[in-house]
Amino acid sequence: MIILVFLFGGSCGLLDGGDSKKKSDELMPLAVGNWWEYDFTYLGSIKDTLRYEVAKEIQVPWGDTSYTAYGFNLVPLPPEIPEFYWLYRNGEGGLYIMGGIADTDTLFTQFIDKPWPAEEGMSWGIPRLAFSRDSLKFYVSDTLEVTLVDTNREIETPAGTFTCYVYKFTIEFLENGHPFTAWDYYMHYSPGVGLVAQTSIGEDDPDRFKEEMYLMNYRVE
């Protein structure tokens, strides 16, 4: 059930002075070859390792302008899922989602997914993009209401200690067209590094239904 909406500002950054990895002034550094590895725990005890990698540079036409965007996704994808990539770019005002691309379909869009820098308490709505395993098409599933709940939160991860902006949103999961449960997602971004932690809690049973993802290692250029 993991959802990675970097869907990945201001004065927060890496606190561990011993880390020699290159940092940029972008909320999520985007360049082909950048990658992030995470320690992922779900349902309180089941563990896995996830790796996300920037694999493509894509020119996205939008109006009279063409923007350079970067395609990334989980690597490797499960064998039953065809290859597809989410497109993002950094621009004035924050991190933009530019759509998705696959051999079977392409969706171009442009909106700020993560405002940066921004003020604590700010809220905004964004379309939630999805990729159908059945039709192999991109689509807008619903709208997320996102709130910036903290601009200076310190968090420890296996990759080091970071201070971050924390973005929160809630997703309702449906059964027969009706909501049956909801999950609160908290996404921690450190500028120059990107997403360093994601936690999510099921509102119906927070002690049992919980996911945690923490940065283990990364490469950014």
MOBELVEN-V182020 format. One record per residue. N is the residue number from 1. SS is DSSP state (h for helix, s for strand, l for the rest). BURIAL is I if it has 16 or more other ideal C-beta (glycine too) atoms within 10 Angstrom, else O. Layout:
n: <N | N>
ss: <SS | SS>
burial: <BURIAL | BURIAL>
This chain:
n: <1 | 2 | 3 | 4 | 5 | 6 | 7 | 8 | 9 | 10 | 11 | 12 | 13 | 14 | 15 | 16 | 17 | 18 | 19 | 20 | 21 | 22 | 23 | 24 | 25 | 26 | 27 | 28 | 29 | 30 | 31 | 32 | 33 | 34 | 35 | 36 | 37 | 38 | 39 | 40 | 41 | 42 | 43 | 44 | 45 | 46 | 47 | 48 | 49 | 50 | 51 | 52 | 53 | 54 | 55 | 56 | 57 | 58 | 59 | 60 | 61 | 62 | 63 | 64 | 65 | 66 | 67 | 68 | 69 | 70 | 71 | 72 | 73 | 74 | 75 | 76 | 77 | 78 | 79 | 80 | 81 | 82 | 83 | 84 | 85 | 86 | 87 | 88 | 89 | 90 | 91 | 92 | 93 | 94 | 95 | 96 | 97 | 98 | 99 | 100 | 101 | 102 | 103 | 104 | 105 | 106 | 107 | 108 | 109 | 110 | 111 | 112 | 113 | 114 | 115 | 116 | 117 | 118 | 119 | 120 | 121 | 122 | 123 | 124 | 125 | 126 | 127 | 128 | 129 | 130 | 131 | 132 | 133 | 134 | 135 | 136 | 137 | 138 | 139 | 140 | 141 | 142 | 143 | 144 | 145 | 146 | 147 | 148 | 149 | 150 | 151 | 152 | 153 | 154 | 155 | 156 | 157 | 158 | 159 | 160 | 161 | 162 | 163 | 164 | 165 | 166 | 167 | 168 | 169 | 170 | 171 | 172 | 173 | 174 | 175 | 176 | 177 | 178 | 179 | 180 | 181 | 182 | 183 | 184 | 185 | 186 | 187 | 188 | 189 | 190 | 191 | 192 | 193 | 194 | 195 | 196 | 197 | 198 | 199 | 200 | 201 | 202 | 203 | 204 | 205 | 206 | 207 | 208 | 209 | 210 | 211 | 212 | 213 | 214 | 215 | 216 | 217 | 218 | 219 | 220 | 221>
ss: <l | l | l | l | l | l | l | l | l | l | l | l | l | s | l | l | l | l | l | l | l | l | l | l | l | l | l | l | l | l | l | l | l | l | s | s | s | s | s | s | s | s | l | l | l | s | s | s | s | s | s | s | s | s | s | s | s | s | s | s | s | s | l | l | s | s | s | s | s | s | s | s | s | s | l | l | l | l | l | l | l | l | l | s | s | s | s | s | s | s | s | l | l | s | s | s | s | s | s | s | s | s | l | l | l | s | s | s | s | s | s | s | s | s | s | l | l | l | l | l | l | l | s | s | s | s | s | s | s | s | s | l | l | l | l | l | l | s | s | s | s | s | s | s | s | s | s | s | s | s | s | s | s | s | s | s | s | l | l | s | s | s | s | s | s | s | s | s | s | s | s | s | s | s | s | l | l | s | s | s | s | s | s | s | s | s | s | s | s | s | l | l | l | s | s | s | s | s | s | s | s | s | l | l | l | l | l | l | l | s | s | s | s | s | s | s | s | s | s | l | l>
burial: <O | O | I | I | I | I | I | I | I | O | O | I | O | I | O | O | O | O | O | O | I | O | O | I | O | I | I | I | I | I | O | O | O | I | O | I | I | I | I | I | I | I | O | O | O | O | O | O | O | O | O | I | I | I | I | O | O | I | O | I | O | O | O | O | O | O | I | O | I | I | I | I | I | O | O | O | O | O | O | O | O | O | O | I | I | I | I | I | I | I | O | O | O | I | I | I | I | I | I | I | I | I | O | O | I | O | I | I | I | I | O | I | I | I | I | I | O | I | O | O | O | O | O | O | O | I | O | I | I | O | I | O | O | O | O | O | O | I | O | O | O | O | O | I | O | I | O | I | O | I | I | O | I | O | I | O | I | O | I | I | O | I | I | I | I | I | I | I | I | O | I | O | O | O | O | O | O | O | O | O | O | O | I | O | I | I | I | I | I | I | I | I | I | I | I | I | I | I | I | I | I | I | O | O | O | O | O | O | I | I | I | I | I | I | I | I | I | I | O | I | O>
